[in-house]
Amino acid sequence: MPETNYISNFIGHFRTVTAHRHQVLIHCIKAGIPIRGLLHDLSKFSPTEFIPGIKYYQGTRSPNEREREIFGYSQAWMHHKGRNRHHFEYWNDYNPMTKKIMPVTMPDIYIFEMFCDRVAASKIYNKDKYTDSMPLAYFMLGKSRHFIEPKTSKKLEFLLTMLQDRGEDYTFRYIRRQVRKIKRR
């Protein structure tokens, strides 16, 4: 196995994380949720997430995937999903009726941030090959394996389908209107 080049991995991982956060910020501003964009993924700079990010950096996919292949789980991902409400995996809780851990409905504001996150990730990893259909295709690829609350899944799929069919401008206008409705409540 080749020796890990920590300096180039540090630079590559830092650039990827920074570019991703920047793209999410742009999307969150377009969606009318700029504060969510500013706060997005700050935990990626914590040692628990950043060090494995350097160690398992590959540039074409999340370092968490490589860490998971080696250990059977990703400690960085476990840390990340527990601190970032825009991940549906955060929204699992003990159900006193069933006595099981069950997914719960995400608040819309975090669904909107999740949408921005997924679109940004598709852009960062696919670079010039990106199309508006890629975030939906990626979601559908794993949909049957997701432990996501059905209403949350339906809302995210609705937004990703809108992006694919109507484009970014239309979808972000739609989200801004929804955000304004939430703020009026």
Secondary structure by P-SEA (a helix, b strand, c coil): ccccaaaaaaaaaaaaaaaaaaaaaaaaaaaccaaaaaaccccccccccaaaaaaaccccccaaaaaaaaccccaaaaaaaacccccccccccccccccccccccccaaaaaaaaaaaaaaaaaaaccccccaaaaaaaaaccccccccaaaaaaaaaaaaaaacccaaaaaaaaaaaaaaaaac
